[in-house]
């Protein structure tokens, strides 16, 4: 059975938002192979949902993309959680190896600590961190996550407090 050609609009959308979709995969998967698998699953689910997507003036297409990507990432993480864990070699401190922080910019040790703290957050809390780092407004976060702006404010405050607590705890 031949597959249908990808709609040019979908390809343009995918190309324009690929870095964001890859960041979602990176946030939920530390392993490069798992990240690629998750990214491919996100693209597949976006493609399956594309025929049902209806553009609305009050909702940006990026909001729809994020919602699908986050739902796929969280579902994938839960599915993998029910499977036997693959053997991974821990890093020197006993934690799984994290992606190397960028060579320039913030202190690499600070970034590593932040990555470790983020890795300890729940799936939903990670979604808030991702959207915050993407500089989404509370209104955009509310649309993406399907909750009210007030709920976003409360949850963001709790996530920030939890990250502060994780960063100040002795290792």
N, C-alpha and C positions, 0 to 999 in steps of 0.2 A: 504494500500500500504506500503510495507516494505521499509525502507530507506537503502541506500547503506552504507556499512561499511566505516568508515573513513580510508583514505589511511594512512599507517604507516608514510610516509614521512611528510604528513600534520600534524599528531599528534606530531611528533618530532619537527617540525617547530613551532607549536603552543606552545608546552611546553618550548622550548628554548626562545621564545619571549613573553611569557605571562606577565612578569613584565612590559615590555615596553607597551604592549597593554593596560594593566590596568592603567598605568600612563596616557595614552591618555584619557581613560574614566574618570580618576580622575580630569584631567585638565578641562574637559568640563562639569562635573557634580559634584556639591557639595554634593548632597544627595546620601547616600549609595545605596539605592534601584535603583535610576536612574543610578548610576555608573554601577551596576551589569547588568541592562537592556541594557545599552549602550555597555558594554563589550560583552554580548551575541549577540547583533546585529552585532558587529564588527566580531566576530567569524563566525557568520552565513554568512555574506557577503564575508569573506575570503574563507569560504568553497565553496560558490557558484562560486567564481572567480577562485578557485584553478585549475579546469580542463583547464582553458584558460591561466594559468600562464606558461610562457616559460622562462626558465633560460637563462640568457645571461651573458657572461663573464664580460661585462662592467657595469652590474647593480647587486648589491647584493640583495638577497631575502629580507633582512631587509628593504631595500628601498621600495620595492613593498608593504610589510606589512604596513609600515608607511603611504604610500600614500593611501591605502585602508582604514586604520583605521582613518586617519584624514578626509578623504572624508565622511566616515560614521558618524563620530562625528559631523562634521559641518552640514551635512544634518539633522541629528537627532536634533541638537540644533535649527535649523531653523524650523523643523517640530513642535517641542514642543513650539516654539515661537508663532505659529499660533493657538495653543490650549489654552483654558483658563488655567491660571496659577494655580497650586495647592496651596492651602493655606499652608504656612510654617510659623512656629513661628520664628520671628527674634531673634537674639542674644541680649544681653544687650545694645549694641550700635545701634540697629536697622538694622544691616546687617544680612543676613542669616548666620547661624553657619558654620564655616569653619572647615575642618579636623584639629585635634590637631597636632601641629608640633611635631617632634620627641623630646624626653626628653633630649637627649644629642646632643651636636654640637652647632650650632649657637643659639644666643639668641632667645627664643621663641617669644618675642615681635617683634623682627625684622622680623622673619619669618611670623608672622601673618600680619604684615604690607605689606610684599611682596606678600603674598597670596591675600590680599585685592586689591593691585595694579594690580596684574595679572588678577583677576576676572573682573576688569574694562576694560581690553583690548578687542579688537574685536576678533572674532573667528580666523581669519587668524593670527593676532598678537600673539595669544596664541600658535598657531602652531609653530611660530618662537621661542618662549620662550621654548617650550617643546623640540624642536630639539637642541637648544643651551644647555639646561640642560642635554641632552643626549650626549653632547659633539660631535655632528655631525659636520663634516667639512662643509665649504660653498659648496663644490662640492656635498657632500651627500645631503645637504639641497636642493640644486638646483634640483637634481634628484628626490627627494621625492616630492617637491612642483611643479615641472614642470616649473621652471623658470630659468633664467640665473644666473650664479654666481654673476655677477655685480648687478643684481636686488636683490639677496639675501643680498649682502653687504649693499646696500642702505636701504632696508627694515629693516635689523637688526639694523642699526644705528638709524633709526627712532623709532623702538620699544624700543631700549635702552634709547633714549632721552625721550620718552613718559613715560617709567617706572621711570626714574629719576625725571621727573616732577611730576608724581603721588605720588612718595615717599616723595617729598619735600613740597607738598601742605599741608597746615594745614587741619586736619580732620574735 
